[in-house]
Amino acid sequence: MERHYVGSEIGQLRTVMLHRPLLSLQRLTPSNCQELLFDDVLCVERAVEEHNQFAQLLRDQNINVLLLGELLAETLQNTEARDWLLSAQLSDYRLGPTLASPLREWLADLPADQLSRYLTGGLTWQEIPETLLKSRTISPMQSPFITRPLPNHLFTRDTSCWIYQGVSINPMAKPARQRETDNLRAIYRWHPLFQDNQYINYYGNEERRYDHATLEGGDVLVIGHGTVLIGLSERTTIQGVEFLATSLFHHQQANKVILVELPKHRACMHLDTVMTHLDIDTFSIYPEIIQADMPCWMLTPDGKGGIKHHSPRPLVALLEEALAVTEIRFITTGGDIFESEREQWNDANNVLTLRPGVVVGYDRNLRTNEKYDKAGIKILTIRGDELGRGRGGARCMSCPLERDDLEGVRS
Ligand SMILES: NC(=O)NCCC[C@H](N)C(=O)O
């Protein structure tokens, strides 16, 4: 039986969820890409090739790769899941009852893989039968889309994140990503892979307005030994973190949450764009944003079902204590100030660790990759000239479902 458990950032990676994008990227244009959180349009064929190369590299390392689109199609075989998801994504309130109801009926009859494509890639007015439009006198065609594409499903890291024995299905901060959460809720509720499993759902699976209590997986680093490192970023708020921390403590899955305050801007939208864990005592950091002595907060259980906020202490001290190591090594982004700013923007810090000291990253980040190499970190490179335009690297594009803890990992 599959065991979904993520015990660390650096233990052997065993199962990971990726999303191979196609339709959503075909629909990215200069007029909509910024709103959809991409900095440019992509050469789709090359982006798909790059993604295939990434997935193949992981498979070659004996890592089990699950694809979100396939999981969603399998989930949609279940009528209850299909009805729930169609109501969530195409509600009467979104489209008006006259159109919404016949549209949902038409979609419900489609083959599951086609429906999965529309629910991730978006649905246009041109794709639906004309008879459906006749039911309504005025058609709301200001945009080509009935539902907009979700190109950021590519970054599976963010929408749901596994922390020890459970998962948080994240309420996303930006409107362009909020419908992703419904797709993930359906997968975790109805896909057979998650049915027989005992796993905890920490946060985000309720049908409510989460308001400011947003949280994204790129801000969550499961550094091990019951500690979670979380970035307070453009996307993850203290409100969201308080809910997650309370749940982690309640389920006895963590006993410490360390908080890193980040500037609220796009270049460092999540903690993992400026900091990742490479080996037991080694992190990559972008020094413009992360410094060893920066004061960080800590949350622990208060013994009464709530959380206790501690006074700030230097990041390095908190990490050394949490990881039980005498000295943390920080590998800073490579090159001069111009090169390092460019390489950070192109996700040099955002690498995916496969096992202690072995990471995957984009080949274009020459200066930083050289530094990893010199520091004894093995970097397996992939091309990412197209994928990187979405502003995410190998860590962002992967959601680990099964990874070893720090047991047996030595400094
Ligand atoms: N963990 C990450 O940093 N994910 C990258 C997300 C990029 C995406 N275009 C976004 O703006 O949400």
The ligand as a Tripos MOL2 file, in Angstrom:
@<TRIPOS>MOLECULE
LIG
   12    11     1     0     0
SMALL
NO_CHARGES

@<TRIPOS>ATOM
      1 N1          6.9980   27.7780   -5.0590 N.am      1 LIG1
      2 C1          7.0600   28.6740   -6.0250 C.2       1 LIG1
      3 O1          7.7970   29.6470   -5.9350 O.2       1 LIG1
      4 N2          6.2540   28.5250   -7.0570 N.am      1 LIG1
      5 C2          6.3050   29.3290   -8.2340 C.3       1 LIG1
      6 C3          4.9670   29.8520   -8.5930 C.3       1 LIG1
      7 C4          4.9870   30.6790   -9.8430 C.3       1 LIG1
      8 C5          3.6170   31.0930  -10.3030 C.3       1 LIG1
      9 N3          3.6730   31.7260  -11.5660 N.3       1 LIG1
     10 C6          2.9570   32.0190   -9.3080 C.2       1 LIG1
     11 O2          3.1010   33.2380   -9.4330 O.co2     1 LIG1
     12 O3          2.2620   31.5490   -8.4120 O.co2     1 LIG1
@<TRIPOS>BOND
     1     1     2 1
     2     2     3 2
     3     2     4 1
     4     4     5 1
     5     5     6 1
     6     6     7 1
     7     7     8 1
     8     8     9 1
     9     8    10 1
    10    10    11 2
    11    10    12 1
@<TRIPOS>SUBSTRUCTURE
     1 LIG1         1 GROUP 0 **** ****
